[in-house]
Amino acid sequence: MTGARDSGAAADTLVGGPRRRRVRNGGRGAPLPLLVPGLAALAFLLLPLIALLVRAPWHSLPDQLTSPEVWQALRLSLVSATAATAVSLVLGVPLAWLLARTDFPGRGLVRALVTLPLVLPPVVGGVALLLALGRNGVVGQWLDSWFGITLPFTTTGVVIAEAFVAMPFLVISVEGTLRAADPRFEEAATTLGASRFTAFRRVTLPLIAPGIAAGAVLAWARALGEFGATITFAGNFPGRTQTMPLAVYLALQNDPEAAISLSLVLLTVSIAVLAGLRDRWMTASS
């Protein structure tokens, strides 16, 4: 037993186990060249949020938030963000499965194109949607002439614009969860006679449910805060396409206190999303 412990300790020493533990537990103090810019970065990120709270019109906040225009924009934002998330789930989960479980030519290029809306300026995304789905667009002209369907500057256009920018968040989250899941469970189900779709529905989906939930929450939050693609593709019509971010932008020009009140609502929603995902992030980082 003593020899086994000695050999195990020697092996730990060779792989650097105890040394890593000493470094992790012993590095309490932060060097000044790292501490100063780190604190400056923290102040840079927190100062605007603190200013929003300090300058908030708390005395008139109830009246601001109970106005019909605010509730109209909030209701449209919640409905459109939820619909965009549903579209992202229906289309994005199968796409994530294809990227994670199948091998086809150009898969890397497809993955890069899927993540493109993450770095594409939202206004450019709105212009691209107009060129694709507008009345004179590549596809939109046929939708208009054949079926009489017009998508721009409608509530449906809001959902499409939000889904365009939000779906990559869900695809990336689900694909990462699928790559971490053991594919042998699916293979075992297929060897027992289940089809690949049945194995996906009965085996894979329960395994990746936490990743789907996290991706859906991120997509919903991204859709709720979308501005550029929405105003470019759907416009800013109260009651039809004016979501909360658009209402904030419009109120900032005429009523700054109302803009601050609406911003507080979006800030509260963002904090709630972060709180909901906290356990998943803490688990992934530990």
N, C-alpha and C positions, 0 to 999 in steps of 0.2 A: 504493500500500500504506500509506504514511504517513497519507494522508487517511482511509483506511478505519479505521485504528487510532484516529485522533483522533475520528472520528465515533462509533466504538464506545465509546470512553471517555466521550465526551459523553453518549451514550445511557445508559451505566451510571450516570453522575452524576445524570441526570434521574430515573431510576427508583430511585435511592438505593442501588445495588449496593455501591460502595466504602464508602459511609457505613455500611451495615449490617455490612460486614465489619469496619470499624474498631470499631464498637460491640460486636460479638460478641467480637472478640479483645482489645479494650482494656479491657472492663469486668471486670477481675480482682478488684478489691476489692469487698467487700460493705458497704453502709452499715449502721451500727450498729442503726438502727431495724428493719432487716430481718434482720440477723444474729441478734440476741438471740431474737426469737420463733421464728425458724427452728430454732435450736438447741434451744429449749424444746420445740418440736413433735417434733423428732427424739428427744429424751430421753423425752418422753411416750409415744411409740410403741415405743421399744426397752426402756424400763425393765421393763415386765411380762414381756417375753420373757427378759431377763437374769435377773430374779428367778426365773423358772421353771427356768432352767439352774442358778442358784446353789443353790436349795433342792431340786434333784432328788436323790432317794435313790440315788446312783450305786452304793453298796455292795450294795443289795438290788435293783437294777434288773433284773439277769438273772432272778432268781427271780420278780419281779413280772410280767415280760413273758412268761415261759414257763408261767404258770398256765393251766389249761384255760379258765377264764372269759374271760381276755384273748384267747386265740386264737379262742374261739368268737365273741366280739364283733367281733374284727378280720376274721375270715372272712366273717361276715354283712355287715359294712360294705363289704368289697371286692366281694362278689357283688352286693349290692343297688345300690351305686353304679355298678357296671359295667352292670347291667341297666337302671338309670334312664338312663344315658348312651345305651344302645342305643335305648331308647324315644324319647329326645330326638332322636337322629339320624334315626330313621325318620319321626317326625312333624315335627320342627323344621326340617329342611332344606327339605322342600316348602313349609312355611309361610313360611320366609325367602325362598324364590324367588317366592312369590306377592306378598309385600310389596315386593320389589325390582323385579320384572319386569312386573307386571300393574297395571292401573289400574282400580279398582272403587270404587263409592260407599262412603264410610265407611272408606277405607283408613287414614286417620290415627287414627280411633277404634280400629280393630282393632290398630294398632301400639301405641297407648297401653294397651289391655287386655292385650296380650301382655307388655308390660314391667311390668304391675302387680305380679306376684309379686316383682319386685325390691325394691319399696318396701313391700309389704304385710307386716305382722308375721307371722312364720311360724306362730305360734299361731292367728292369724286364718285363715291358709290351711288349717291342720288342721281348724278348725271348719267352714270352707266345704266341705272334702272330706267331712266327716262328714255335713253336710246334703245333699250331692249323692250320695254313694256309700254312705252308711250303710244299715243295714237298713230304716230308715224314711225314707231320703233320696229326693230327687226321682227319681233313676235307680236307686239301690241297692235300693229296694223291689221294682222290677220284676226286677232281676237275681236277687234272693233268691227271689221267688215263681215266676218262669218257669224259671230255670236252677239255682237253689239255690246261687248264687255269693255268698259273703260276703267282702267286701274289708277292712273295718276289723279291726285287731288281728291281722293276718296278715303273713307275709313279703311277700306281694304288695302289701299296703297300704303297707309300707315303701318299696317300689319306686315306687309311685304318688305317695306324698308327696314323695319325693326328686326324681322327675321333674317334679313340679309347680313346685318352687322352682328347679330347675336348668335346665330347658329354655329360659327366656328368655335365659340367658347364651349358649347356642348360637345361638339365633335372631338375636340382635343381632350376634354375630360374623359369622355367615354372610351376613346381609343387608348388612352393611357391606362385606364382600368382594365380594358380587355387584354392589353399586353401583359399586365401584371397577373391576370387570372390564368390558372393552369388549363391549357387546352385539352389535357388528357380527359377531363370530365366530359367534354363534348365528344371526344373520340370514343369513350366508353359507351356513351348513350347511342351513338351511331352503330357500334358493333352489336348492341342489343336490339337493333332493328328500328330505332327511331330515325326519322329523316333529319336532315341538317336543320330544317326550320323548326322541327319539334324539339330538337336538342337545344337550339337557340332559345326557344320560348320557355322550355321547362327547366333547363339547366343553366344556360348562360345568363339569361336575364336576372334570375334571383341572385347570381353571384356578383353581377356588376350593378345591382340596384343602387348601392351608395354612390357610385361614380355617376350614374345617370341623375340621381337626385341633386348632387353637387353641381353637375353641369347645367341642369335645368334652372337651378337657383341663379347661377352666374348669368345664364342667357336671359333670364327674366329681368335681372337687375340691369343688364346692359341694354335690353330693349326699353326698359322704363326710362333710362336716361338718354336715349338716342335723340339727337338734334339735327345734325347736318343732313343726313340722308332723308330724314322725314320732311324737313322744310323744303328740300329741293324736289323730292318726288311727290310729296303729298300736299305741300303748301301749309298755310297757317289759317285755317278757317274755324272760328269758334264753334264748338259743338260737333264738328265733323272731322277735323284733322288736327286741331290744336291740343297737343298733349302738354303735360306739365313743363317740360323744358322749353317748349315754344311759348307757353304762357309766362314763364319767368323772363324770357328774352323780351317779350312785348311789354310786360309790366315794368321792366327796368328802364324803359324809355319814357314812360308816363307816370308811374307810381313806384318809386324805389322801395317803399315800405312793403308793398304787396309783393314785389320781387323777392325781398328778403324772406317774407313769410312763406312763399312757395318754395324757396330754396331750403328752408328749414324742414319742410315736409320731405323733400327728396333726401336731405341729409339723414333724417330719421330712418327712412327706408333703407338707405345704404348701411347705416349702423346695424339695423336689424338683420340685413343679409350677412354682414360680417360676423355677427354673433351666431347666426345659424350655421355658418361654415367653420366656426372656430374649432370645434372638436375634430373635424376632418383634417384641418391644417395642422393642428397640434399633434394628431396621430401620425400624419405623414412625415413630420419633421423630427419626431422622436426616434 
